[in-house]
């Protein structure tokens, strides 16, 4: 396969001339998808192992999502938050239920993960404290508030000064967290697994310790479930594997199955009372179209028993990759269907390009790891096609590190 075919090449040139270059020039123009496959503008098919970066939870063109969106689009797409709608109310109730939130909890519906983080920052400021602690390696978004919590210097430094009072500590280091949190700390914001850092899992005990430390200091514990939530790790939300109750979580990506939506979920009356009428808002957030889509995603995950499927499919992937016993592959990281295949050499970008030529879309999340976040509906047999191709792809890279 090639990206230089005439039709696609022409489209990419038009892209380059008309869009701001914040993403560079992408390698493909995708025209449509079905299930776990996508097609480019020249008709080549690819197994989508990235899923829109953990967004396309039900894959592409899922009948339940298409039906819900079509029905809602014919009734009402947008009404503003001067009013409410049945899908908005039902989605908020459903999110509280699957999150295990107690009485007195609440939901703010937004349009993206970054917007959910912005709401979480406001929530933390309402404690009367200003210090926020995040982790090294964290990614929480690129809006200027969320960017202050994001760790990567290359993302942050061109736009400084950012929100003051934010500090970053080593991820997974309980002693560092304990030393950093004081009575001046408003909130600790953590991902249960760090996706952009290379799918790093600190283990469930880390969040248990974080809950104990923040409670002792009177600080909020806010869990960023933007990439890990909505069944991605085999739980509704990854924090649930730790058995804790945070003060708030942020949700987005897979919630809408491709329709832009985000949410801040607060747990209990203490955190829910921090944001009151007039202190936050959104024009598009919680619109009927996005909320109807999100309800269809949640219904399908439950009705199709996808949480169990995600756990089994993820373990199948781990076992099959381990069985390759390839000298370039380090044991797979992650949970469920959020995985990284670490590599002994910095060949991940070259591997992603070779995989694309062979009909597989993967993400080189770091120089020495590829990230897989496929649709939750992916089958073991589909995963096996990539695993079977992987040794040959890696062998073709010899001498490229």
NORDA-V95388 format. One record per residue. N is the residue number from 0. RES is the residue in three letters. SS is DSSP state (a for helix, b for strand, c for the rest). OMEGA is omega as a letter, one per 20 degrees, with the letter a starting at -180 (none if undefined). Layout:
n = (N/N)
res = (RES/RES)
ss = (SS/SS)
omega = (OMEGA/OMEGA)
//
This chain:
n = (0/1/2/3/4/5/6/7/8/9/10/11/12/13/14/15/16/17/18/19/20/21/22/23/24/25/26/27/28/29/30/31/32/33/34/35/36/37/38/39/40/41/42/43/44/45/46/47/48/49/50/51/52/53/54/55/56/57/58/59/60/61/62/63/64/65/66/67/68/69/70/71/72/73/74/75/76/77/78/79/80/81/82/83/84/85/86/87/88/89/90/91/92/93/94/95/96/97/98/99/100/101/102/103/104/105/106/107/108/109/110/111/112/113/114/115/116/117/118/119/120/121/122/123/124/125/126/127/128/129/130/131/132/133/134/135/136/137/138/139/140/141/142/143/144/145/146/147/148/149/150/151/152/153/154/155/156/157/158/159/160/161/162/163/164/165/166/167/168/169/170/171/172/173/174/175/176/177/178/179/180/181/182/183/184/185/186/187/188/189/190/191/192/193/194/195/196/197/198/199/200/201/202/203/204/205/206/207/208/209/210/211/212/213/214/215/216/217/218/219/220/221/222/223/224/225/226/227/228/229/230/231/232/233/234/235/236/237/238/239/240/241/242/243/244/245/246/247/248/249/250/251/252/253/254/255/256/257/258/259/260/261/262/263/264/265/266/267/268/269/270/271/272/273/274/275/276/277/278/279/280/281/282/283/284/285/286/287/288/289/290/291/292/293/294/295/296/297/298/299/300/301/302/303/304/305/306/307/308/309/310/311/312/313/314/315/316/317/318/319/320/321/322/323/324/325/326/327/328/329/330/331/332/333/334/335/336/337/338/339/340/341/342/343/344/345/346/347/348/349/350/351/352/353/354/355/356/357/358/359/360/361/362/363/364/365/366/367/368/369/370/371/372/373/374/375/376/377/378/379/380/381/382/383/384/385/386/387/388/389/390/391/392/393/394/395/396/397/398/399/400)
res = (UNK/UNK/UNK/UNK/UNK/UNK/UNK/UNK/UNK/UNK/UNK/UNK/UNK/UNK/UNK/UNK/UNK/UNK/UNK/UNK/UNK/UNK/UNK/UNK/UNK/UNK/UNK/UNK/UNK/UNK/UNK/UNK/UNK/UNK/UNK/UNK/UNK/UNK/UNK/UNK/UNK/UNK/UNK/UNK/UNK/UNK/UNK/UNK/UNK/UNK/UNK/UNK/UNK/UNK/UNK/UNK/UNK/UNK/UNK/UNK/UNK/UNK/UNK/UNK/UNK/UNK/UNK/UNK/UNK/UNK/UNK/UNK/UNK/UNK/UNK/UNK/UNK/UNK/UNK/UNK/UNK/UNK/UNK/UNK/UNK/UNK/UNK/UNK/UNK/UNK/UNK/UNK/UNK/UNK/UNK/UNK/UNK/UNK/UNK/UNK/UNK/UNK/UNK/UNK/UNK/UNK/UNK/UNK/UNK/UNK/UNK/UNK/UNK/UNK/UNK/UNK/UNK/UNK/UNK/UNK/UNK/UNK/UNK/UNK/UNK/UNK/UNK/UNK/UNK/UNK/UNK/UNK/UNK/UNK/UNK/UNK/UNK/UNK/UNK/UNK/UNK/UNK/UNK/UNK/UNK/UNK/UNK/UNK/UNK/UNK/UNK/UNK/UNK/UNK/UNK/UNK/UNK/UNK/UNK/UNK/UNK/UNK/UNK/UNK/UNK/UNK/UNK/UNK/UNK/UNK/UNK/UNK/UNK/UNK/UNK/UNK/UNK/UNK/UNK/UNK/UNK/UNK/UNK/UNK/UNK/UNK/UNK/UNK/UNK/UNK/UNK/UNK/UNK/UNK/UNK/UNK/UNK/UNK/UNK/UNK/UNK/UNK/UNK/UNK/UNK/UNK/UNK/UNK/UNK/UNK/UNK/UNK/UNK/UNK/UNK/UNK/UNK/UNK/UNK/UNK/UNK/UNK/UNK/UNK/UNK/UNK/UNK/UNK/UNK/UNK/UNK/UNK/UNK/UNK/UNK/UNK/UNK/UNK/UNK/UNK/UNK/UNK/UNK/UNK/UNK/UNK/UNK/UNK/UNK/UNK/UNK/UNK/UNK/UNK/UNK/UNK/UNK/UNK/UNK/UNK/UNK/UNK/UNK/UNK/UNK/UNK/UNK/UNK/UNK/UNK/UNK/UNK/UNK/UNK/UNK/UNK/UNK/UNK/UNK/UNK/UNK/UNK/UNK/UNK/UNK/UNK/UNK/UNK/UNK/UNK/UNK/UNK/UNK/UNK/UNK/UNK/UNK/UNK/UNK/UNK/UNK/UNK/UNK/UNK/UNK/UNK/UNK/UNK/UNK/UNK/UNK/UNK/UNK/UNK/UNK/UNK/UNK/UNK/UNK/UNK/UNK/UNK/UNK/UNK/UNK/UNK/UNK/UNK/UNK/UNK/UNK/UNK/UNK/UNK/UNK/UNK/UNK/UNK/UNK/UNK/UNK/UNK/UNK/UNK/UNK/UNK/UNK/UNK/UNK/UNK/UNK/UNK/UNK/UNK/UNK/UNK/UNK/UNK/UNK/UNK/UNK/UNK/UNK/UNK/UNK/UNK/UNK/UNK/UNK/UNK/UNK/UNK/UNK/UNK/UNK/UNK/UNK/UNK/UNK/UNK/UNK/UNK/UNK/UNK/UNK/UNK/UNK/UNK/UNK/UNK/UNK/UNK/UNK/UNK/UNK/UNK/UNK/UNK/UNK/UNK/UNK)
ss = (c/c/c/c/c/a/a/a/a/a/a/a/a/a/a/a/a/a/c/c/a/a/a/c/c/c/c/c/c/b/b/b/b/b/b/c/b/b/b/b/c/c/c/c/b/b/b/b/c/c/a/a/a/a/c/c/c/c/c/b/c/c/a/a/a/a/a/a/a/a/a/a/a/a/a/c/c/c/c/c/c/c/c/c/c/a/a/a/a/a/a/a/a/a/a/a/a/a/a/c/c/c/c/c/c/b/b/b/b/b/c/c/a/a/a/a/a/a/a/a/a/a/a/a/a/c/c/c/c/c/b/b/b/b/b/c/c/c/c/c/c/c/c/a/a/a/a/a/a/c/c/c/a/a/a/a/a/a/a/c/c/c/c/c/c/b/b/b/b/c/c/c/c/a/a/a/a/a/a/a/c/c/c/c/b/b/b/b/b/b/b/c/b/b/c/c/c/c/c/b/b/c/c/a/a/a/a/a/a/a/a/a/a/a/a/a/a/c/c/b/b/b/b/b/c/c/c/c/c/c/c/c/c/c/c/c/c/a/a/a/a/a/c/c/c/c/c/b/b/b/b/c/a/a/a/a/c/c/c/c/c/b/b/b/b/b/c/a/a/a/a/a/c/c/c/c/c/c/c/c/c/c/c/c/c/c/c/a/a/a/a/a/a/a/a/a/a/a/a/a/a/a/a/c/c/a/a/a/a/a/a/a/a/a/a/a/a/a/a/a/a/a/a/a/c/c/c/c/b/c/c/c/b/b/b/c/c/b/b/b/b/b/b/c/c/c/c/a/a/a/a/a/a/a/a/a/a/c/c/b/b/c/b/b/b/b/c/c/b/b/b/b/c/c/c/c/c/c/c/a/a/a/a/a/a/a/a/a/a/a/a/a/a/a/a/c/c/c/c/c/c)
omega = (a/r/a/r/a/a/a/r/r/r/r/r/r/r/a/a/a/a/r/a/a/r/a/r/a/a/a/r/a/a/a/r/r/a/a/a/r/r/r/a/r/r/r/a/r/r/a/r/r/r/a/a/r/a/a/a/a/a/a/r/a/a/a/a/r/a/a/a/r/r/a/r/r/a/r/r/a/r/a/a/r/a/r/a/r/r/r/a/a/r/r/r/a/r/r/a/a/r/a/a/a/r/a/r/a/a/r/a/a/a/a/r/r/r/r/r/r/r/r/r/r/r/a/r/a/r/a/r/a/a/r/r/r/a/r/a/a/r/a/r/a/r/a/r/r/a/r/r/r/a/a/a/a/r/a/a/r/a/r/j/r/r/a/r/a/r/a/a/r/a/r/a/a/a/r/r/a/a/a/a/r/r/r/a/r/a/r/a/a/r/r/r/r/a/a/r/r/a/a/a/a/a/a/a/a/r/r/r/r/r/r/a/a/r/a/a/a/r/r/r/a/a/r/a/a/r/a/a/r/r/a/a/a/r/r/r/a/a/a/r/a/r/a/r/r/r/r/r/r/a/r/r/a/a/a/a/a/r/a/r/r/a/r/r/r/a/r/a/a/a/a/a/a/r/a/a/r/a/r/a/a/r/a/a/r/a/a/a/a/a/r/r/a/r/r/r/a/r/a/r/a/a/a/r/a/r/r/r/a/r/a/a/r/r/r/r/r/a/a/r/r/a/r/a/a/a/a/a/r/a/a/r/r/r/r/r/r/a/r/r/a/a/a/a/a/a/a/r/r/r/r/r/r/r/r/r/a/r/r/r/r/a/r/a/r/r/a/r/r/r/r/r/a/r/a/a/a/a/r/a/r/r/a/r/r/a/r/a/a/a/r/r/r/a/a/a/a/r/a/a/none)
//
